[in-house]
Amino acid sequence: MRVAQIMAGAHHGGAELFFERLSVALHRAGETVLPLIRSDAERAQRLAQAGLAPQQFRFGGPLDFMTRPRLAHALAGFAPRVAVSWMSRATDHVPSGPWIHVGRLGGYYPLRHYRKCDHLVGNTKGLVTWFRANGWPEARTHFLPNFVTDHGDAAPATDLPTSFPPDLPLGLPPSRPRLLALGRLHKDKGFDVLIRALARLPGAILLIAGEGPEGPALTRLAIELGLGERVFLLGWRTDIGALLKAADVFVCSSRSEPLGNVVLEAWSALCPVVAADADGPRELIADGSDGFLVPREDEVRLADAVAALIGAPERAAALAAAGRRRFLAEFAEAPVLAAWRRFLATIPK
């Protein structure tokens, strides 16, 4: 089966990383996959190392007159059964053709960009419900979840920072509970709420891995609250499994989170999860069974939930084990890849 995968996203991001994982997995499973991507030397190199032959395009704005005809030429030459466009920018550039055009959404994007698609895929059931509420028929809307890397066998990170800010010679004693958060340093992620919650958790240490515009503000907040010695901004990290294995609790404090790949990654690593009840985590987590859910913007309830896990290691282990079972059954590569292959092989024009 010939599948074109079209991505015009940013250098980093959850959708972009899953695009790469799915493209490589389909290729390994024997499908013929052509990645058509926005110019990104590192992404192209990763895909090429996996045995794929990505083609790169500008995917610019209204004055980009070359991407659409070049993309049309590439698709015509490849002759895919299905062309999957990821998010709005890529979808806008895909021309009509004999292929089946599938728009894949990981958030509540303006649906006007997808009017020419034959089918829509959402990575949460909530998104699919929203498609249908906005006029898309059931037969043309589909739920297909993400899979994440299995971090079950990862070794704990050993290179964690020894001080924050750099001029404070303070270490990370192993006996102090470690909280971990992952994601772009953006207001949507609610890291400010998490830092305020940390003030109610004496002795705990917070590690935040990610980059973004909110970094300076988060640093200032930690210092203002007297938490400069307990908040560590790690920057962009690729060793997510190692960080999760070194953490006592994973916290997703997002104000807005359509899915929450980070929850799935924590489940895979047997790390207990506390999450704010944004759309994605609320759909994923069975509160009290495979994680704890708390109201968004509520640092008191967030701190209480974290404290409950820190103070009850057996409960934390039980939640982590339940999360691991959910991961294996629903969000590991094998079941998700099988669902994608069935979908791509059977959808009608």
KAFEN-V197525 format. One record per residue. N is the residue number from 1. SS is DSSP state (H for helix, E for strand, - for the rest). OMEGA is omega in degrees with one decimal (none if undefined). NEAR is the number of other C-alpha atoms within 10 Angstrom. Layout:
BEGIN
N&SS&OMEGA&NEAR, N&SS&OMEGA&NEAR
END
This chain:
BEGIN
1&-&-177.3&13, 2&E&-175.6&19, 3&E&172.2&25, 4&E&178.6&23, 5&E&-169.9&23, 6&E&-175.2&28, 7&E&177.6&26, 8&-&-174.1&24, 9&-&-174.9&21, 10&-&-179.4&13, 11&-&178.0&13, 12&-&176.0&12, 13&-&-177.8&12, 14&H&179.8&17, 15&H&-178.9&21, 16&H&179.7&17, 17&H&178.1&16, 18&H&173.3&16, 19&H&179.5&21, 20&H&-178.4&18, 21&H&-177.5&19, 22&H&179.0&19, 23&H&-179.9&22, 24&H&-178.8&21, 25&H&177.1&17, 26&H&177.6&18, 27&H&179.7&18, 28&H&-179.0&14, 29&-&175.6&11, 30&-&177.1&10, 31&-&177.5&15, 32&E&-170.3&16, 33&E&174.1&25, 34&E&174.5&22, 35&E&176.6&24, 36&E&-165.5&24, 37&E&169.2&21, 38&E&-174.5&24, 39&-&-177.9&19, 40&-&-173.1&15, 41&H&-177.9&11, 42&H&178.1&10, 43&H&179.4&19, 44&H&179.1&21, 45&H&178.9&14, 46&H&179.5&14, 47&H&178.8&18, 48&H&178.5&14, 49&H&177.9&11, 50&-&176.6&15, 51&-&179.5&13, 52&-&-179.5&19, 53&-&-176.2&15, 54&-&171.2&21, 55&E&-174.2&15, 56&E&-177.3&21, 57&E&-179.1&18, 58&-&-175.0&16, 59&-&-177.9&22, 60&-&-177.5&16, 61&-&-174.9&10, 62&-&-178.8&6, 63&-&176.3&6, 64&-&-176.8&10, 65&-&-173.6&12, 66&-&-172.9&12, 67&H&-176.0&18, 68&H&178.2&19, 69&H&177.6&13, 70&H&178.4&14, 71&H&177.8&21, 72&H&178.8&16, 73&H&180.0&13, 74&H&-179.7&15, 75&H&179.0&21, 76&H&179.2&13, 77&H&-178.7&9, 78&H&179.4&15, 79&-&-180.0&16, 80&-&166.8&22, 81&-&-176.9&17, 82&E&170.5&22, 83&E&-178.7&28, 84&E&177.4&28, 85&E&-173.9&27, 86&E&176.7&22, 87&H&-163.8&24, 88&H&-174.1&20, 89&H&179.0&18, 90&H&-176.8&23, 91&H&179.4&24, 92&H&-174.8&17, 93&H&-175.4&20, 94&-&179.0&22, 95&-&173.5&15, 96&-&-179.6&11, 97&-&-178.7&13, 98&-&179.3&13, 99&-&172.4&20, 100&E&-177.2&20, 101&E&178.9&25, 102&E&172.7&25, 103&E&-179.3&27, 104&E&-177.2&24, 105&E&173.7&21, 106&-&-179.8&19, 107&-&-175.8&18, 108&-&-177.5&13, 109&-&178.2&12, 110&-&-173.4&9, 111&H&176.8&15, 112&H&179.5&9, 113&H&-170.9&16, 114&H&-175.0&21, 115&-&-177.7&13, 116&-&178.9&15, 117&-&173.9&20, 118&-&-178.7&16, 119&E&172.4&23, 120&E&174.0&26, 121&E&172.4&23, 122&E&-178.3&24, 123&-&169.9&21, 124&-&176.8&23, 125&H&177.6&18, 126&H&177.5&17, 127&H&-178.9&25, 128&H&174.8&22, 129&H&179.3&16, 130&H&175.7&14, 131&H&-175.0&21, 132&H&176.9&14, 133&H&179.5&11, 134&-&168.4&10, 135&-&178.5&9, 136&-&-178.4&17, 137&-&-178.4&12, 138&H&-176.2&14, 139&H&-177.6&11, 140&H&179.6&18, 141&E&-167.5&21, 142&E&174.6&20, 143&E&174.6&19, 144&-&-175.8&18, 145&-&171.3&22, 146&-&161.1&26, 147&-&177.9&23, 148&-&176.6&24, 149&-&177.1&17, 150&-&-178.7&20, 151&-&-175.5&20, 152&-&-177.2&18, 153&-&-179.1&12, 154&-&174.6&17, 155&-&-179.7&15, 156&-&177.8&16, 157&-&179.4&15, 158&-&-174.9&9, 159&-&179.9&8, 160&-&-174.8&14, 161&-&-179.3&14, 162&-&179.9&14, 163&-&173.3&17, 164&-&-7.2&20, 165&-&-172.9&16, 166&-&-175.6&9, 167&-&177.6&7, 168&-&-175.8&11, 169&-&-178.1&10, 170&-&-177.4&14, 171&-&177.0&13, 172&-&-179.2&17, 173&-&-176.3&11, 174&-&-176.6&8, 175&-&-178.3&8, 176&-&-178.9&12, 177&-&-179.9&21, 178&E&172.8&21, 179&E&-178.5&22, 180&E&171.9&24, 181&E&-176.8&24, 182&E&173.4&26, 183&-&178.4&23, 184&-&-179.6&22, 185&-&-175.2&24, 186&-&-178.1&17, 187&H&179.8&17, 188&H&-174.8&14, 189&H&174.3&21, 190&-&-179.9&19, 191&H&176.0&25, 192&H&176.3&23, 193&H&-179.6&20, 194&H&178.0&25, 195&H&176.7&24, 196&H&176.9&19, 197&H&-179.5&19, 198&H&179.4&26, 199&-&179.5&18, 200&-&-177.6&15, 201&-&-176.3&15, 202&-&176.3&12, 203&-&-179.4&14, 204&-&179.8&20, 205&E&-179.3&22, 206&E&174.7&24, 207&E&177.9&21, 208&E&179.9&25, 209&E&178.7&21, 210&-&176.6&18, 211&-&176.5&18, 212&-&-171.7&13, 213&-&-176.9&11, 214&-&-177.7&15, 215&H&179.9&18, 216&H&-179.5&11, 217&H&178.8&13, 218&H&176.5&19, 219&H&179.3&19, 220&H&-179.5&13, 221&H&179.6&17, 222&H&-179.3&20, 223&H&179.3&16, 224&H&-179.0&10, 225&-&-178.5&12, 226&-&-176.0&12, 227&-&-177.6&21, 228&-&-179.5&17, 229&-&-174.3&18, 230&-&178.4&24, 231&E&-176.9&24, 232&E&173.3&23, 233&E&-170.9&20, 234&E&-173.3&15, 235&E&-179.2&17, 236&-&179.6&17, 237&-&175.5&14, 238&-&-178.0&10, 239&-&-174.2&14, 240&H&-180.0&21, 241&H&-179.9&24, 242&H&178.2&20, 243&H&179.6&27, 244&H&179.9&31, 245&H&179.4&22, 246&H&-175.2&22, 247&-&173.7&23, 248&-&179.4&24, 249&E&171.3&26, 250&E&-177.2&29, 251&E&173.5&27, 252&E&-172.9&28, 253&-&-168.9&32, 254&-&169.4&28, 255&-&179.6&19, 256&-&-178.6&19, 257&-&-176.3&20, 258&-&177.0&20, 259&-&-176.4&26, 260&-&175.0&23, 261&H&-177.2&23, 262&H&175.5&21, 263&H&179.1&27, 264&H&179.5&27, 265&H&177.0&26, 266&H&176.5&31, 267&H&-177.2&31, 268&H&-176.2&28, 269&-&-179.0&29, 270&-&177.5&28, 271&-&-178.9&29, 272&-&-170.2&31, 273&E&165.7&28, 274&E&-175.7&26, 275&E&168.1&26, 276&E&-170.5&28, 277&-&168.9&24, 278&-&-171.0&21, 279&H&-176.1&18, 280&H&178.4&24, 281&H&179.3&28, 282&H&176.8&19, 283&H&-174.9&15, 284&H&-164.7&19, 285&-&169.0&21, 286&-&-170.6&15, 287&E&179.8&16, 288&-&179.8&12, 289&-&179.6&14, 290&-&177.5&24, 291&E&175.1&26, 292&E&173.4&25, 293&E&177.4&23, 294&E&178.4&21, 295&-&175.0&15, 296&-&176.1&18, 297&-&-174.6&17, 298&-&-177.5&15, 299&H&179.5&23, 300&H&179.5&17, 301&H&178.3&16, 302&H&178.9&28, 303&H&-179.6&21, 304&H&-179.6&15, 305&H&177.9&19, 306&H&-180.0&25, 307&H&179.6&18, 308&H&178.8&14, 309&H&178.3&21, 310&H&-176.5&20, 311&-&-178.6&11, 312&-&-176.3&10, 313&H&179.7&13, 314&H&176.5&11, 315&H&178.5&16, 316&H&179.8&23, 317&H&179.7&17, 318&H&177.1&17, 319&H&179.7&25, 320&H&179.9&24, 321&H&178.0&20, 322&H&176.6&17, 323&H&177.9&29, 324&H&178.3&25, 325&H&177.1&17, 326&H&179.3&18, 327&H&-176.4&24, 328&H&-175.9&17, 329&H&-168.3&13, 330&H&-168.7&15, 331&H&172.0&24, 332&-&-175.8&22, 333&H&-172.5&20, 334&H&-178.2&13, 335&H&-178.4&15, 336&H&178.1&18, 337&H&178.3&21, 338&H&178.9&12, 339&H&178.3&14, 340&H&-178.5&16, 341&H&176.8&14, 342&H&-179.3&10, 343&H&-176.5&15, 344&H&-177.9&18, 345&H&-169.6&13, 346&H&-176.5&8, 347&-&178.0&15, 348&-&176.0&12, 349&-&none&13
END
